[in-house]
Amino acid sequence: MTGMLAVSMAGHDRGCVYVIVDETDEYVWLADGKTRTADRPKKKNKKHIQVIKKVRLDRPEDGFKDLEIKRTIKMYQEGANVKS
């Protein structure tokens, strides 16, 4: 799942779009490039997110870049608004 977009389904950040930067069996670490950077991702239970299978970022050797994360989320949100 690393590199895929996900929407928060529970908590105070419900409806926010993030990129999954890391994962374990039970948890994922999410970044949005603004408040939650790749250096300081948000830990969230897997059952509280919905993975968006349409978009996937390839993980570079040196890790995810905040600018790339912000651009990807913005492009997804603009595409979702046009289709509505």
N, C-alpha and C positions, 0 to 999 in steps of 0.2 A: 504493500500500500504506500510505501514511501514515495513521495513526489506527486501524489494525487491530491486533488482538491477535495475538501470536505466542508460540510455545513454543520455548525453546532446545533443540536436539537434540544439541548437542555442547559440550564444555568442562566446567569445574567447576560451571557453573550449569545443567546439563542438567535439563530438566523445569520450569524456572522460566517463569512467564508474564509477558510484557512488553507494552507498547504501543509501536508503531513511531512515533517522533516525527519522523524524517527518513530519507531514503534517497538513494542515488546508484545508479549502474549496478551496482556490485559489493557495496556495504555498506549496512547499515541501522543506525540509532541507536535503542537501546531504553531505555525507562524503566519503572520499576515504582512510582515515587512514594515509595519508602522509601529504600533504599540507592542506587538509581540514579534520581536526580531528573530532571526535564525540563531543568534547567540543566546537569546533568552526566550525559548519557546514555552507555550502553555501546555501543561500536562493535563490530559483529559481521558476519561474512560472511553473505550471503544464503543460501548453501547450508547453513548451520548452524542455520537456523530453520525452523519449520513455521508458516505463517500460519493463523490461525483465522478463517475467513471469516464466521462467525456474527455477530461483533460488530465495529462500527466506530464510532469517536469522530469527530465533526466537528471539524476544526481551527479553533479561534477565531482571530481576527486577532492577538490578543496572545499566542498560543502555548498549549500545553497546560498545565494546572494539575495539580500533584501530587495534590491531593485528589481531583480528578475521575478521574485515572488509578488511584489506589488503590481508589476505589469501583467502577469498572468491572471491575477485575481480581477484586475480592472477590465481586461479583455473579456473574461468570462461574464462579468456582471453587465458589461455593455451589450454583449451578445444575448444575454438572458432578457434584458430590457427591450431589445428590438423585437424579439419573438413574442413577447407578451401582447 
